[in-house]
Amino acid sequence: MRKWFHLFWTTLLLGTAASLVVGLALVGMTEDFHFLEVSQAGFNWETIIFIVLAGATISVVSQMGFFAYLITRYIAMGFLRSKFLWDVLQILLVAIVYFDMIYLTYTSFAAEGESVFPYFILPTVLIVLSSLVSWWKMKETNKSAFIPTLFFMFSVTILEALPALKLNNTPSHIFMLTPLLISNTWQIMQLHKLVGDKKEASAKAS
């Protein structure tokens, strides 16, 4: 319970802080910030309170997605009884989510005759960032951690960000995806430290 409380509160603080920084920057840089449904635009207490509450909510969504993934992984490993098959399934799901994100945003928001290539930008950026976090996780643990981390950081993050992705509004995407990525990165990088046993920790320290 102590470890869970630590993960909960640190993730909550990180997600809220990230939302506050990004939200205030977006308020100052753009007027096209539909995510903020407040009565007055610009810098005011109402806007700041809304950003903080939205950031806290996003961080909680991130934690719900993280624990949902852990439960799904546990069930899938028990059902498939093969890490190789589970890894193959995760790679397939990453590919499906990548191309579905392109297809659905293009068919939903593209004007007639508009090129599809701009709709590759966001999913490609996300998969590159997810790959970097996965490489970091692999260096901290072992090679087998790369695919699960990639699946969590990419596919689960996109599922969590669906409320913002349904809007054809880049500031909304940035506002929701930034704290989600930071919160998810923090959780996945803390996982092996929280569940590792004392012998493993002392051996690493020595």
Wavefront OBJ file of the C-alpha trace (Angstrom):
o trace
v 0.000 0.000 0.000
v 2.866 2.354 0.778
v 4.333 1.820 -2.684
v 0.944 2.267 -4.334
v 0.344 5.547 -2.472
v 3.781 6.743 -3.542
v 3.044 5.951 -7.188
v -0.429 7.487 -6.998
v 0.595 10.821 -5.491
v 3.764 11.274 -7.524
v 1.876 10.531 -10.752
v -0.894 12.906 -9.702
v 1.601 15.696 -8.989
v 3.537 15.145 -12.212
v 0.417 15.038 -14.380
v -1.086 18.116 -12.742
v 2.158 20.086 -12.973
v 2.603 19.140 -16.638
v -0.970 20.187 -17.418
v -0.514 23.502 -15.618
v 2.659 24.360 -17.545
v 1.285 23.245 -20.922
v -2.161 24.729 -20.298
v -0.858 28.172 -19.347
v 1.495 28.136 -22.340
v -1.388 27.271 -24.676
v -3.617 29.957 -23.165
v -0.900 32.528 -23.843
v -0.003 31.272 -27.311
v -3.336 30.451 -28.930
v -6.973 31.453 -28.808
v -8.043 28.161 -30.380
v -8.047 26.223 -27.104
v -11.467 24.546 -27.039
v -10.511 22.155 -24.271
v -10.905 24.984 -21.767
v -14.656 25.425 -21.415
v -14.508 28.479 -19.157
v -16.604 31.625 -19.258
v -13.635 33.971 -19.560
v -10.655 33.484 -21.832
v -7.069 34.341 -20.926
v -5.182 34.224 -17.634
v -7.575 34.250 -14.661
v -8.307 32.141 -11.596
v -11.120 30.300 -13.332
v -8.798 29.207 -16.120
v -6.028 28.170 -13.720
v -8.398 26.168 -11.511
v -9.870 24.445 -14.570
v -6.390 23.553 -15.849
v -5.352 22.130 -12.469
v -8.532 20.065 -12.135
v -8.251 18.864 -15.729
v -4.606 17.917 -15.155
v -5.459 15.973 -12.011
v -8.236 14.165 -13.892
v -5.899 13.308 -16.768
v -3.316 11.888 -14.351
v -6.012 9.708 -12.743
v -7.084 8.511 -16.207
v -3.436 7.638 -16.824
v -3.311 5.576 -13.640
v -6.555 3.795 -14.493
v -5.133 2.919 -17.904
v -1.908 1.683 -16.326
v -3.629 -0.678 -13.907
v -6.061 -1.800 -16.618
v -3.050 -2.715 -18.767
v -1.421 -4.658 -15.913
v -4.638 -6.634 -15.351
v -5.052 -7.246 -19.102
v -1.447 -8.428 -19.339
v -1.935 -10.809 -16.411
v -5.082 -12.291 -17.964
v -3.531 -12.507 -21.451
v -0.411 -14.264 -20.177
v -2.567 -16.753 -18.274
v -4.744 -17.396 -21.323
v -2.055 -17.538 -24.021
v 0.614 -19.153 -21.815
v 3.245 -17.848 -24.200
v 5.135 -14.582 -23.934
v 6.023 -14.812 -27.632
v 2.360 -14.918 -28.687
v 1.507 -12.044 -26.339
v 4.353 -9.972 -27.776
v 3.212 -10.708 -31.344
v -0.333 -9.697 -30.416
v 0.909 -6.450 -28.882
v 2.923 -5.583 -31.998
v -0.137 -6.254 -34.174
v -2.273 -4.036 -31.950
v 0.307 -1.237 -32.103
v 0.256 -1.424 -35.910
v -3.561 -1.481 -35.997
v -3.863 1.495 -33.646
v -1.254 3.423 -35.658
v -3.023 3.002 -38.989
v -6.503 3.336 -37.497
v -5.525 6.651 -35.951
v -4.401 7.910 -39.371
v -7.442 6.541 -41.187
v -10.054 7.715 -38.694
v -8.682 11.243 -38.310
v -8.296 11.584 -42.082
v -11.824 10.389 -42.858
v -13.278 12.486 -40.028
v -11.489 15.804 -40.486
v -9.857 15.979 -43.920
v -11.272 18.368 -46.474
v -12.084 17.102 -49.951
v -8.888 16.548 -51.884
v -6.643 17.074 -48.833
v -3.478 14.977 -48.615
v -3.299 12.176 -46.050
v 0.349 12.848 -45.148
v -0.291 15.531 -42.453
v -2.322 12.943 -40.562
v 0.776 10.760 -40.220
v 2.505 13.390 -38.055
v 0.832 12.880 -34.665
v 0.827 9.049 -34.592
v 4.413 8.998 -35.889
v 5.576 11.432 -33.198
v 3.802 9.342 -30.573
v 5.319 6.076 -31.739
v 8.808 7.622 -31.843
v 8.417 8.945 -28.285
v 7.022 5.601 -27.177
v 9.983 3.813 -28.754
v 12.421 6.071 -26.893
v 10.720 5.315 -23.571
v 10.713 1.609 -24.455
v 14.441 1.725 -25.191
v 14.999 3.468 -21.844
v 12.933 0.815 -20.064
v 14.885 -1.924 -21.839
v 18.204 -0.403 -20.727
v 16.944 -0.191 -17.148
v 15.628 -3.775 -17.111
v 16.000 -6.239 -19.997
v 15.239 -6.710 -23.693
v 11.882 -8.363 -23.052
v 10.512 -5.083 -21.679
v 10.651 -3.230 -25.006
v 7.458 -4.533 -26.648
v 5.171 -4.318 -23.569
v 6.391 -0.777 -22.896
v 5.859 0.222 -26.527
v 2.325 -1.179 -26.456
v 1.489 0.607 -23.209
v 3.069 3.933 -24.162
v 1.510 4.033 -27.623
v -1.747 2.081 -27.726
v -2.913 2.695 -24.169
v -1.978 6.382 -24.308
v -4.049 6.834 -27.468
v -7.034 5.096 -25.872
v -6.724 7.371 -22.846
v -6.512 10.446 -25.081
v -9.596 9.649 -27.189
v -11.694 12.552 -25.764
v -9.161 15.041 -27.125
v -8.375 13.110 -30.314
v -12.048 13.272 -31.304
v -11.573 17.030 -31.679
v -9.893 18.503 -34.745
v -7.919 20.817 -32.490
v -4.133 20.624 -32.055
v -3.945 22.563 -28.728
v -6.417 20.091 -27.225
v -4.242 17.194 -28.391
v -1.157 18.781 -26.841
v -2.931 19.591 -23.585
v -4.124 16.029 -23.026
v -1.275 14.022 -24.542
v 1.565 15.811 -22.738
v 0.520 14.943 -19.162
v -0.581 11.488 -20.297
v 2.825 10.743 -21.802
v 4.643 12.104 -18.743
v 2.396 10.206 -16.309
v 2.609 6.965 -18.281
v 6.372 7.257 -18.641
v 6.754 7.830 -14.904
v 4.566 4.832 -14.031
v 6.183 2.373 -16.427
v 9.679 3.456 -15.362
v 8.790 3.116 -11.680
v 7.162 -0.297 -12.021
v 10.325 -2.418 -11.928
v 11.634 -0.375 -8.992
v 8.461 -0.880 -6.982
v 8.040 -4.608 -7.621
v 11.731 -5.584 -7.499
v 12.783 -7.560 -4.454
v 15.364 -6.440 -1.938
v 17.990 -8.909 -3.107
v 17.771 -7.581 -6.655
v 17.997 -3.979 -5.446
v 21.017 -4.684 -3.222
v 22.782 -6.586 -6.010
v 22.250 -3.684 -8.385
v 23.506 -1.215 -5.797
v 26.659 -3.249 -5.172
l 1 2 3 4 5 6 7 8 9 10 11 12 13 14 15 16 17 18 19 20 21 22 23 24 25 26 27 28 29 30 31 32 33 34 35 36 37 38 39 40 41 42 43 44 45 46 47 48 49 50 51 52 53 54 55 56 57 58 59 60 61 62 63 64 65 66 67 68 69 70 71 72 73 74 75 76 77 78 79 80 81 82 83 84 85 86 87 88 89 90 91 92 93 94 95 96 97 98 99 100 101 102 103 104 105 106 107 108 109 110 111 112 113 114 115 116 117 118 119 120 121 122 123 124 125 126 127 128 129 130 131 132 133 134 135 136 137 138 139 140 141 142 143 144 145 146 147 148 149 150 151 152 153 154 155 156 157 158 159 160 161 162 163 164 165 166 167 168 169 170 171 172 173 174 175 176 177 178 179 180 181 182 183 184 185 186 187 188 189 190 191 192 193 194 195 196 197 198 199 200 201 202 203 204 205 206
